[in-house]
Amino acid sequence: MESADVVIAGGGIMGCALAYQLAKRDVDVILLERETLGSQSTGRCAGGVRQQFSMPANVKLQQLSVRLFENFEAETGHPADFRQLGYLFVLTLPQQVEDFRHNMEMWHSLGLTEARWVDATEAARMVPVLNVDDVLGCTYCPTDGIASPADVTSGYASAARRRGARLKEGVEVVGIDIGGGRVQGVRTSAGDIATRVVFNCAGAWSASIGRMAGLEIPVLPYRRHIAVTGTFPGVPRSNPMTVDFQTSLYFHPEGDGVLIGMSDRTEPPGFATDVNWEFLEKMFEQAALRAPALASAGIKTAWAGLYESTPDHQAILGPVPELEGFWCAAGFSGHGFMQAPAAALLLAQLLLDHESEIDISPFAFTRFAKGSLVLERNVI
Ligand SMILES: Cc1cc2nc3c(=O)[nH]c(=O)nc-3n(C[C@H](O)[C@H](O)[C@H](O)COP(=O)(O)OP(=O)(O)OC[C@H]3O[C@@H](n4cnc5c(N)ncnc54)[C@H](O)[C@@H]3O)c2cc1C
């Protein structure tokens, strides 16, 4: 029977980043992906990377992730196409302004001193298509930006393979073997693998991996849409990622066009990923209000993928005490592309050194049983 020190279930950005960080520390690791690497949520995401969160632990995680994105090519030998265009959060309600004033104080206290307020006039200069009639203020962080999900995933995967990790595509995890109160192995569509540590990196499907081990991992799938327009010079390549916080509408330059997304907050959980064109019409109605010029931009392509949401919109990182050897790196609630680089480094440290350079206990699985949930409010 094949064996490994660690088996990773799921080959999105999280699984690939973790395979790299473990292989770099000479851990013998097998990653199993039932489709192809990065083909699910990771391959359908908008590539946004930001530090402007409401929970301090997310800000600290993201400060580390931004450093890792900046150094990605030096570290892995592959480009990340990380472009620090900044993120502009557009605020239109007094309560949002108050909340983001608190956020801004917290960001500065954590060393994110480049984040700053931008008034409506300056916002209109930064984003020429923006309608600022009802804008009360914005926050802007110039070190935020966008990166290429395909490049980052394949960069981590190649670098992990070079260090000896075995990454297998088309292999499905179908069961977890438990004995003596701990993980003993993984059953797959291609045979059994003996291991004492399993990482659940199955994104929107994490709950099903949990059920294989008799655990309830509270992650639900939610469909989210993206449309990309044809050539659109009104949103230049330097345009920041712009987020209309009230409606969740966001857009950033993508090639010569614009990538536009918005969450349908009324849609119940489900695994469907076909495009709901009626919802896309609603999205373009919102776009016409916030950035009227976008209404005339034709759709070149559109797709949908899944958010993997937890009850508090925070990731689940670390060991699950109910079952020795079962670890989670899942439930990123729509910000897993940007969080995976830091999460992977810190989880490797926690596994091998029993402590991590940034405390990730706020993301512990045990918070659900304790009922100590702190909602991440800056979710798009
Ligand atoms: C439209 C959209 C826009 C987004 N925009 C952003 C953004 O701008 N920035 C950001 O940070 N995040 C964004 N996200 C969220 C981001 O895509 C996810 O948080 C992230 O990709 C999660 O990575 P993952 O590796 O955990 O999951 P995935 O990429 O989904 O990988 C999990 C993998 O597990 C595999 N798997 C499942 N079950 C099994 C099994 N039994 N055996 C083997 N393999 C299995 C799946 O096939 C899948 O490939 C967006 C998501 C969507 C849908």
The ligand as an ORCA input file, in Angstrom:
! r2SCAN-3c Opt
* xyz 0 1
  C     -16.878     34.053     -8.526
  C     -15.853     33.943     -7.421
  C     -14.991     35.010     -7.167
  C     -14.032     34.906     -6.170
  N     -13.142     35.932     -5.990
  C     -12.164     35.813     -5.072
  C     -11.177     36.828     -4.929
  O     -11.211     37.831     -5.634
  N     -10.192     36.643     -4.015
  C     -10.146     35.535     -3.211
  O      -9.266     35.442     -2.370
  N     -11.058     34.562     -3.333
  C     -12.071     34.670     -4.231
  N     -12.984     33.674     -4.368
  C     -12.930     32.548     -3.435
  C     -11.852     31.572     -3.829
  O     -12.063     31.142     -5.154
  C     -11.868     30.380     -2.873
  O     -11.943     30.820     -1.548
  C     -10.599     29.551     -3.051
  O     -10.403     29.255     -4.406
  C     -10.684     28.300     -2.232
  O      -9.586     27.482     -2.597
  P      -9.605     25.965     -2.178
  O      -8.346     25.389     -2.619
  O      -9.948     25.894     -0.711
  O     -10.894     25.372     -2.941
  P     -11.042     24.824     -4.496
  O     -10.312     25.672     -5.447
  O     -12.503     24.637     -4.716
  O     -10.315     23.450     -4.374
  C     -10.897     22.361     -3.683
  C     -10.632     21.139     -4.533
  O     -11.038     19.970     -3.830
  C     -11.429     19.027     -4.809
  N     -12.207     17.989     -4.139
  C     -13.418     18.082     -3.561
  N     -13.780     16.905     -3.055
  C     -12.779     16.043     -3.323
  C     -12.581     14.658     -3.055
  N     -13.492     13.929     -2.405
  N     -11.434     14.075     -3.460
  C     -10.476     14.798     -4.131
  N     -10.624     16.104     -4.429
  C     -11.766     16.715     -4.014
  C     -12.223     19.850     -5.800
  O     -12.299     19.196     -7.072
  C     -11.432     21.147     -5.832
  O     -10.534     21.224     -6.931
  C     -13.949     33.730     -5.367
  C     -14.810     32.659     -5.634
  C     -15.740     32.747     -6.658
  C     -16.648     31.581     -6.920
*
